[in-house]
Amino acid sequence: MSESDTPSDPAAQEVTPEQWARDLLDLCDDFSQFSQECAFIFDGLAAVAQEPECITPDTSEGIRHVNFWLKYQVIGYREKINRLHSGSVILRRKSKVK
């Protein structure tokens, strides 16, 4: 988590329940799409694994590219979840103060 995502950041203190809820719904929608894309990719990789003789240098490069893409998608989701978690902590603190 970066310093800008910590609850002590003044910009993070501006989180509202409405914005937090919108961000959560957006994350859920994005993750649902990502999950569908992963299912398609994994089916393709399973098919390739059943036919090892069809693995050409281009196929190998494609698999490497997909691996890179998946890795950075997961990192992005982890960062979004961390931001939402920080926002949740801020909102809980605000609700206790009221």
Order of alpha helices (4+ residues) and beta strands (2+ residues): alpha-alpha
